[in-house]
Amino acid sequence: MAAQSSRIVLIACCIGAATHTGAFSHMVHHLIEKYGRRYPLDIGGLNVKVEAPITRLVTGIKPETLGDLDEVLEYAEEQITQTVAVAHTGQEGNNLDF
């Protein structure tokens, strides 16, 4: 039962991540169409010590242009796809196998 519960939670997390990534994708592609891939990002001026800390931690990418955000998007989409594949297998007998 614990393994199946873990799988259900993983699927729910994938649904949430895919929803946010879909909205991000729409926004980034719209901005790229309007301004181009090389358009620089203004992350907040001199008051910001670390730009996009979560993006940098998770992807290792420091976004400086809209094109960089497209790379972040590709990474997120790939990871969600792989995680859904893991959840689909569902043959694990132990919840710690995830």
trRosetta pair geometry for C-beta under 8 A, 3 or more apart (Angstrom, degrees):
i j d omega theta_ij theta_ji phi_ij phi_ji
1 4 5.8 -59 -149 40 34 109
1 5 6.2 36 153 -21 68 107
2 5 5.6 -54 -146 37 31 112
2 6 6.4 35 154 -22 64 104
2 94 7.8 -5 90 -160 112 43
2 95 4.1 -83 135 -30 97 134
3 6 5.7 -52 -151 33 31 113
3 7 6.6 33 150 -20 63 105
3 92 5.3 -159 -158 103 125 91
3 93 6.0 -121 -52 180 164 19
3 94 5.8 123 -82 107 116 3
3 95 4.6 -141 -87 -66 51 65
3 97 7.1 20 -127 32 110 112
3 98 8.0 155 -146 -26 71 106
4 7 5.5 -51 -150 34 34 115
4 8 6.5 36 152 -20 65 103
4 90 7.8 45 -111 -155 69 103
5 8 5.7 -52 -149 34 34 112
5 9 6.5 33 153 -17 65 104
5 95 7.0 -16 63 -105 87 131
6 9 5.8 -55 -149 37 32 110
6 10 6.3 35 151 -21 65 106
6 95 4.0 143 -25 -145 143 96
6 98 5.2 -162 149 1 129 147
7 10 5.6 -52 -148 34 32 114
7 11 6.5 33 153 -19 64 103
7 87 5.6 132 -160 -149 81 81
7 90 5.6 61 -136 -112 155 88
7 92 7.6 166 -65 48 112 110
7 98 7.3 -168 -77 -76 61 135
8 11 5.7 -51 -149 35 32 112
8 12 6.5 34 151 -19 64 105
9 12 5.6 -53 -149 36 34 113
9 13 6.4 35 152 -19 66 104
10 13 5.7 -54 -150 36 32 112
10 14 6.4 34 151 -21 65 104
10 83 6.8 -147 179 172 105 102
10 86 7.3 -86 162 97 149 105
10 87 4.7 -169 108 -93 120 116
10 98 6.2 -135 -64 -154 142 145
11 14 5.5 -52 -149 34 33 114
11 15 6.6 38 151 -23 64 101
11 84 7.6 75 -119 -124 69 71
11 87 5.0 147 -71 178 81 152
12 15 5.7 -49 -151 30 33 114
12 16 6.7 31 152 -14 63 104
13 16 5.8 -55 -151 38 34 110
13 17 6.1 31 153 -17 68 108
13 83 7.8 -77 97 152 105 143
14 17 5.7 -55 -141 41 31 110
14 18 6.0 32 158 -20 66 109
14 80 5.9 126 -149 -158 85 85
14 83 5.4 -172 -94 108 112 115
14 84 5.2 127 -164 -77 154 83
14 87 6.5 -113 -14 -1 147 152
15 18 5.9 -56 -145 37 26 110
15 19 6.4 31 154 -23 61 106
16 19 5.7 -54 -150 31 30 113
16 20 6.6 21 157 -10 65 106
17 20 6.1 -59 -149 41 31 105
17 21 6.0 29 154 -18 67 113
17 76 7.3 -153 173 -177 105 102
17 80 5.3 -168 112 -102 120 114
17 83 7.9 39 58 63 152 149
18 21 5.6 -56 -139 42 30 112
18 22 6.2 38 157 -27 64 104
18 80 5.4 133 -77 -173 82 148
19 22 5.8 -52 -151 30 26 113
19 23 6.9 22 153 -13 60 104
20 23 5.8 -54 -152 37 35 109
20 24 6.2 36 150 -19 67 108
21 24 5.4 -53 -144 40 34 115
21 25 6.1 42 153 -27 66 104
21 73 7.0 132 -162 -146 90 76
21 76 5.0 -170 -116 129 123 127
21 77 6.1 154 168 -76 141 70
21 80 6.3 -117 6 -29 162 152
22 25 5.6 -49 -146 31 29 115
22 26 6.6 31 155 -18 62 102
23 26 5.9 -52 -152 33 32 111
23 27 6.5 27 153 -14 64 109
24 27 5.9 -61 -150 40 30 109
24 28 6.0 25 158 -17 68 110
24 73 6.1 -170 121 -105 110 102
24 76 7.5 25 76 66 147 159
25 28 6.0 -56 -140 39 26 106
25 29 6.1 19 164 -12 64 112
25 73 5.6 122 -95 -157 75 132
25 77 7.6 65 -79 -67 128 121
26 29 6.3 -63 -145 41 22 105
26 30 6.3 24 157 -20 61 111
27 30 5.8 -59 -149 36 27 112
27 31 6.4 22 157 -15 64 109
28 31 5.8 -59 -148 39 30 108
28 32 6.2 30 154 -20 66 107
28 66 6.7 156 -159 -169 80 89
28 69 4.9 -154 -126 123 123 118
28 70 5.8 162 155 -79 131 67
28 73 5.6 -139 48 -49 163 145
29 32 5.6 -50 -141 36 33 112
29 33 6.4 37 156 -20 64 103
29 70 7.8 91 -78 -104 65 102
30 33 5.9 -55 -152 35 29 111
30 34 6.3 20 154 -13 64 112
31 34 5.7 -60 -144 42 32 108
31 35 5.8 -19 174 24 71 112
31 39 7.3 -124 157 64 97 145
31 66 5.4 -150 118 -131 111 135
31 69 8.0 17 73 69 133 147
32 35 7.0 -74 -122 58 20 75
32 36 6.7 8 -165 -167 57 9
32 37 5.6 26 -144 -78 104 63
32 39 7.8 -161 -113 21 49 117
32 66 5.1 175 -86 141 76 130
32 67 7.3 99 -117 -76 115 58
32 70 6.5 45 -71 -61 147 125
35 39 3.8 23 137 -62 120 157
35 66 6.3 131 82 -21 113 154
36 39 5.3 127 69 -34 76 94
36 66 7.1 134 98 51 42 133
37 65 6.5 56 153 140 59 121
37 66 5.7 -134 -142 83 35 95
37 67 3.5 56 -179 -70 97 106
37 70 6.9 -46 -128 5 99 140
38 65 5.5 -48 -150 -154 32 143
38 66 7.5 -13 35 39 12 92
38 67 6.4 11 -70 -12 41 124
39 65 6.1 128 68 -159 42 83
39 66 4.7 30 57 -6 98 118
40 64 6.4 -35 -140 160 79 76
40 65 5.7 -54 -99 -99 43 73
41 63 5.9 31 16 131 156 97
41 64 6.1 -158 34 -171 99 26
41 65 6.4 -162 -13 -98 88 17
41 66 7.0 140 -59 -58 93 56
41 68 7.6 -88 -7 53 129 120
41 69 7.5 114 -65 -39 137 115
42 45 7.1 17 -179 -50 97 66
43 48 5.5 -119 122 79 98 163
43 51 4.0 8 163 -132 167 112
43 52 6.5 -95 -131 -26 129 86
43 63 7.9 135 -80 86 120 90
44 47 5.9 -89 145 67 103 91
44 48 3.8 93 78 -34 123 130
44 51 7.4 179 27 -109 102 84
45 48 6.6 116 64 7 49 95
48 51 5.8 72 133 -82 131 68
50 53 4.7 60 116 -81 122 98
50 56 7.1 -111 173 34 105 151
51 56 7.4 103 87 -39 66 130
51 62 6.5 78 78 -160 112 90
51 63 7.3 -130 135 59 116 74
52 55 3.9 -25 161 40 114 122
52 56 5.6 123 102 -25 85 91
52 62 7.1 150 60 -144 115 52
52 63 5.4 45 8 32 165 105
53 56 5.8 -59 -144 39 29 110
53 57 6.1 29 159 -21 66 108
54 57 5.7 -54 -144 37 31 111
54 58 6.1 17 163 -9 67 112
55 58 6.3 -62 -139 44 24 100
55 59 5.7 -26 180 28 64 115
55 61 6.4 -63 153 73 97 86
55 63 6.1 -20 128 -9 152 114
55 72 5.6 -24 -153 -129 114 141
56 59 7.1 -71 -119 57 16 78
56 60 6.8 45 -169 -121 53 18
56 61 6.8 -127 -107 70 53 39
56 62 5.6 29 -103 -87 109 67
58 75 8.0 143 126 123 96 131
59 71 7.7 132 168 123 141 90
59 72 5.3 -131 -15 -124 175 78
59 75 4.9 108 -125 93 113 164
59 76 7.7 -56 -77 -51 122 78
61 68 6.0 170 165 -174 118 98
61 71 5.7 175 -126 103 160 120
61 72 5.5 -143 69 -76 142 87
61 75 7.3 -174 -8 -8 132 151
62 68 7.4 -45 96 -171 43 149
63 68 3.9 163 -132 112 67 123
63 69 5.3 56 -141 -65 138 70
63 72 6.2 -36 -71 -31 121 134
64 68 5.6 93 35 -12 58 154
65 68 5.0 113 54 -3 67 98
65 69 7.7 -125 103 0 47 83
66 69 5.5 -48 -158 31 44 114
66 70 6.9 50 144 -23 67 97
67 70 5.4 -46 -155 28 40 116
67 71 7.0 44 147 -18 65 97
68 71 5.5 -48 -157 31 40 114
68 72 6.7 44 145 -20 66 100
69 72 5.3 -46 -151 33 40 116
69 73 6.4 47 148 -22 66 102
70 73 5.4 -49 -150 34 35 117
70 74 6.6 39 150 -21 64 100
71 74 5.7 -49 -149 32 34 113
71 75 6.6 36 152 -19 64 103
72 75 5.8 -55 -154 34 32 113
72 76 6.5 30 151 -18 66 106
73 76 5.8 -55 -147 36 31 110
73 77 6.3 30 156 -18 66 107
74 77 5.9 -56 -146 37 29 111
74 78 6.4 30 156 -20 64 107
75 78 5.9 -59 -151 35 28 111
75 79 6.4 23 156 -16 64 109
76 79 5.9 -60 -148 38 30 109
76 80 6.3 29 156 -19 66 106
77 80 5.9 -54 -147 36 30 110
77 81 6.4 32 155 -20 64 107
78 81 5.8 -57 -151 35 30 113
78 82 6.5 25 155 -15 65 107
79 82 5.8 -55 -146 39 32 109
79 83 6.2 31 155 -19 66 108
80 83 5.7 -58 -146 38 30 111
80 84 6.3 33 155 -20 65 104
81 84 5.9 -54 -149 34 29 110
81 85 6.6 31 151 -21 62 105
82 85 5.5 -52 -152 33 34 115
82 86 6.7 37 150 -21 65 101
83 86 5.6 -48 -152 31 37 113
83 87 6.5 34 151 -16 66 104
84 87 5.6 -55 -148 38 35 110
84 88 6.2 39 152 -27 66 105
85 88 5.6 -51 -147 30 31 114
85 89 7.0 43 153 -30 61 95
86 89 6.1 -45 -161 16 33 114
86 98 7.1 111 149 -135 125 80
87 90 6.8 29 167 -60 44 85
89 92 7.4 70 105 -23 107 86
92 95 7.6 117 122 -89 123 23
92 97 3.8 -165 -151 77 131 145
92 98 6.6 -171 57 -51 171 73
93 97 7.3 84 48 -17 50 144
94 97 4.8 111 73 -24 86 101
95 98 6.5 -34 -178 10 52 109
